[in-house]
Amino acid sequence: MKVTNRYEDLTVEQFQQLEALKEDTTLDKLDSAIKRLSILSGKSIDYIESLSGTEVYNHLLSAIFLTLPITEMASPEQFKLGGKQFRYIKHIYEYTIAQEKDWKEILAANDNNYYKCLPELMAICHQEFENDKWVYNPNNHLENVELFKKSKLSESLGGVFFYSKCFKSYIETIKDCLTQTHLVMNEVNQMMMDDQDFQSFLKDGDGNTRLA
């Protein structure tokens, strides 16, 4: 029985199942271990339960990587899924406002848990090659979500890491700009309020300067 033994070789769907398993408090340790091996191997629960204790133990040892936190992965320039060519979007300015809104709404709907909505996020932060050019086609979103479920983390997770970092930086930059703009406006307003000549000019009523 072949068992996946590193994060990079997990499919997105497997990764989501394993993350959900970590949060399942209804299973005892043995049942949790059996289900983990089932996910990693693609074999049924019945098949895993037919193995000897030694076999189960050895396979669990090969999956020890799951005890370590997942780390950032580089994304390949291009890869194929379901006959389609994909690439992750490298530049923040290539994202539309609609993509940014969808990203935030999908995360919010999943309690900001990236793992629960990875395929949806992947479909947003990748372009596909259509008619000799790279495009983000929202009409293909649902179809692409299903394709990304079957992709390997080594192919598609890097795009999510990349965009989540850029998006956070982008939001912080906007917030900083708004803060700075607000401060500047307040300073200018205060200067005008303190300028007696300017205040007198305003009180003249018609906004025109008058020569003596």
Secondary structure in CASP SS format (residue, H / E / C, confidence):
PFRMAT SS
TARGET T0000
AUTHOR 0000-0000-0000
METHOD secondary structure of the structure
MODEL  1
M C 1.00
K C 1.00
V C 1.00
T C 1.00
N C 1.00
R C 1.00
Y H 1.00
E H 1.00
D H 1.00
L C 1.00
T E 1.00
V H 1.00
E H 1.00
Q H 1.00
F H 1.00
Q H 1.00
Q H 1.00
L H 1.00
E H 1.00
A H 1.00
L H 1.00
K H 1.00
E C 1.00
D C 1.00
T C 1.00
T C 1.00
L C 1.00
D C 1.00
K H 1.00
L H 1.00
D H 1.00
S H 1.00
A H 1.00
I H 1.00
K H 1.00
R H 1.00
L H 1.00
S H 1.00
I H 1.00
L H 1.00
S H 1.00
G C 1.00
K C 1.00
S C 1.00
I H 1.00
D H 1.00
Y H 1.00
I H 1.00
E H 1.00
S C 1.00
L C 1.00
S C 1.00
G H 1.00
T H 1.00
E H 1.00
V H 1.00
Y H 1.00
N H 1.00
H H 1.00
L H 1.00
L H 1.00
S H 1.00
A C 1.00
I H 1.00
F H 1.00
L H 1.00
T H 1.00
L C 1.00
P C 1.00
I C 1.00
T C 1.00
E C 1.00
M C 1.00
A C 1.00
S C 1.00
P C 1.00
E C 1.00
Q C 1.00
F E 1.00
K E 1.00
L E 1.00
G C 1.00
G C 1.00
K E 1.00
Q E 1.00
F E 1.00
R E 1.00
Y E 1.00
I C 1.00
K C 1.00
H C 1.00
I H 1.00
Y H 1.00
E H 1.00
Y C 1.00
T C 1.00
I H 1.00
A H 1.00
Q H 1.00
E H 1.00
K H 1.00
D H 1.00
W H 1.00
K H 1.00
E H 1.00
I H 1.00
L H 1.00
A H 1.00
A H 1.00
N C 1.00
D C 1.00
N C 1.00
N C 1.00
Y H 1.00
Y H 1.00
K H 1.00
C H 1.00
L H 1.00
P H 1.00
E H 1.00
L H 1.00
M H 1.00
A H 1.00
I H 1.00
C C 1.00
H E 1.00
Q E 1.00
E E 1.00
F E 1.00
E E 1.00
N C 1.00
D C 1.00
K E 1.00
W E 1.00
V E 1.00
Y C 1.00
N C 1.00
P H 1.00
N H 1.00
N H 1.00
H H 1.00
L H 1.00
E H 1.00
N H 1.00
V H 1.00
E H 1.00
L H 1.00
F H 1.00
K H 1.00
K H 1.00
S C 1.00
K E 1.00
L H 1.00
S H 1.00
E H 1.00
S H 1.00
L H 1.00
G H 1.00
G H 1.00
V H 1.00
F H 1.00
F H 1.00
Y H 1.00
S H 1.00
K H 1.00
C H 1.00
F H 1.00
K H 1.00
S H 1.00
Y H 1.00
I H 1.00
E H 1.00
T H 1.00
I H 1.00
K H 1.00
D H 1.00
C H 1.00
L H 1.00
T H 1.00
Q H 1.00
T H 1.00
H H 1.00
L H 1.00
V H 1.00
M H 1.00
N H 1.00
E H 1.00
V H 1.00
N H 1.00
Q H 1.00
M H 1.00
M H 1.00
M H 1.00
D H 1.00
D C 1.00
Q H 1.00
D H 1.00
F H 1.00
Q H 1.00
S H 1.00
F H 1.00
L H 1.00
K H 1.00
D C 1.00
G C 1.00
D C 1.00
G C 1.00
N C 1.00
T C 1.00
R C 1.00
L C 1.00
A C 1.00
END
